[in-house]
Amino acid sequence: MSWESSATYYKIINEYTNELLGSLNNAKSLMVTVNFEEIEKLQHANRWDEATQILINASKSLQDGGADFIVICTNTMHKLLPQIALHVELPFLHIAQATANEIKKDKIKRVLLLGTKFTMQEDFYKQILIDNGIEVIIPDFNDMEIIHKVIYGELCLGVVKDDSKSAFIKIIKKAKEAQGVILGCTEIGMLISENDIDINVYDTTLIHAKEAVRMAL
């Protein structure tokens, strides 16, 4: 939902399209950018119906513009996808299913999920992983608070701090039984990469964006 992760999506989608097609090829795309300030306030005020309407309007704009399918560039707002899909004829590429497919390729059964508190605590995201035979571990309450605050107070503003990175790595290392970690917020990849830890890293932004290219082609 932040423009920071939208910019990352746009870069990955166009670079990966060029990698696959070569020459001067890039992706034909439409983008609707919402005001994240509005979204954040609605999320934390539990006014999800109003947030849903914003995304319905955005989706209809993409449909009217000639899009073939829709990518919601956020993990948290997939919470609203069932309601949004009722008002739009286009298919959606679900970020959790795309991530589950990558995890299954590696034959991994147990993962740590990092994201906003909404994503970590609620079932809309975890259940898709569970339905794919993947056991989901979430951090304890205090660690969830740290992650949530870093996402909204730093990463969504484009702020990357070394102490926040160290805190995330410490949280990941606590989950000794995890075979992999899902960066289940589209901004976390700004902070953590596969070079930072010893277990498999599933960056949902990278996975989702590349799958969008494959689906488009």
Residue pairs with C-beta under 8 A, 6 or more apart in sequence:
1 34
1 36
1 39
1 40
1 73
1 74
1 76
1 77
1 156
2 36
2 155
2 156
2 157
2 186
2 187
3 33
3 36
4 155
4 156
4 157
4 158
4 187
4 190
5 73
5 74
5 186
5 187
5 205
6 31
6 33
6 73
8 186
8 189
8 190
8 205
8 209
9 71
9 73
9 186
9 205
9 208
9 209
10 29
10 31
12 205
12 206
12 209
12 210
13 27
13 29
13 209
13 212
13 213
14 26
14 27
16 209
16 210
16 213
17 25
17 26
17 27
17 213
17 216
17 217
18 24
18 25
18 26
20 213
20 217
21 217
27 213
27 216
30 61
30 62
30 65
30 66
30 67
32 58
32 59
32 61
32 62
34 54
34 55
34 58
36 156
38 54
39 51
39 54
39 77
40 152
40 156
41 47
42 48
42 50
42 51
42 54
43 51
43 76
43 118
48 79
48 80
51 77
51 80
52 80
52 83
52 84
55 72
55 77
55 80
55 84
56 83
56 84
56 87
56 88
59 70
59 84
59 87
59 88
59 90
60 87
60 88
62 70
62 90
63 70
63 88
63 89
63 90
67 90
68 90
68 216
69 90
69 91
69 92
69 93
69 215
69 216
70 88
70 90
70 91
70 92
70 93
71 92
71 93
71 208
71 209
71 212
72 78
72 81
72 84
72 92
72 95
73 186
73 205
73 208
74 95
74 185
74 186
75 95
75 96
75 115
75 116
75 119
75 125
75 184
75 185
75 186
75 204
76 115
76 116
76 118
76 119
76 185
78 94
78 95
78 96
78 124
78 125
79 118
79 119
79 122
79 124
79 125
81 92
81 94
81 124
84 92
85 92
93 208
93 211
93 212
93 215
94 128
95 204
95 207
95 208
96 125
96 128
96 129
97 128
97 132
98 204
98 207
98 208
98 211
99 129
99 182
99 184
99 202
99 204
99 207
99 208
100 128
100 129
100 132
100 134
101 132
101 211
102 202
102 207
103 111
103 129
103 132
103 134
103 180
103 182
103 200
103 202
104 132
104 133
104 134
106 180
106 200
108 134
108 179
108 180
108 200
109 133
109 134
109 135
109 179
110 134
110 135
110 137
110 177
110 178
110 179
110 180
111 129
111 134
111 135
111 136
111 137
111 178
111 179
111 180
111 181
111 182
111 202
112 137
112 138
112 139
112 172
112 175
112 178
112 180
112 181
112 182
113 119
113 120
113 125
113 126
113 129
113 136
113 137
113 138
113 181
113 182
113 184
114 120
114 139
114 147
114 168
114 171
114 172
114 181
114 182
114 183
114 184
114 185
114 188
115 125
115 147
115 151
115 182
115 183
115 184
115 185
115 188
116 147
116 148
116 151
116 152
116 185
117 144
117 145
117 147
117 148
119 125
119 184
119 185
120 138
120 139
120 144
120 147
120 184
121 138
121 144
125 184
126 136
126 138
129 136
129 182
130 136
137 175
137 177
137 178
138 144
139 147
139 171
139 174
139 175
143 171
143 174
146 167
146 171
147 168
147 171
150 161
150 164
150 167
150 168
150 191
151 185
151 187
151 188
153 159
154 160
154 161
154 164
155 185
155 187
155 188
155 190
155 191
156 187
158 190
160 190
160 191
164 191
165 191
165 192
165 196
168 188
168 191
168 192
169 192
169 196
169 197
172 178
172 181
172 192
172 197
172 199
173 197
175 181
178 199
179 199
179 200
180 199
180 200
180 201
180 202
181 197
181 199
181 200
181 201
181 202
182 202
182 204
183 189
183 192
183 201
183 202
183 203
183 204
183 205
184 204
185 204
186 204
186 205
186 208
187 205
188 203
189 203
189 204
189 205
189 206
192 201
193 201
193 203
194 200
194 201
194 203
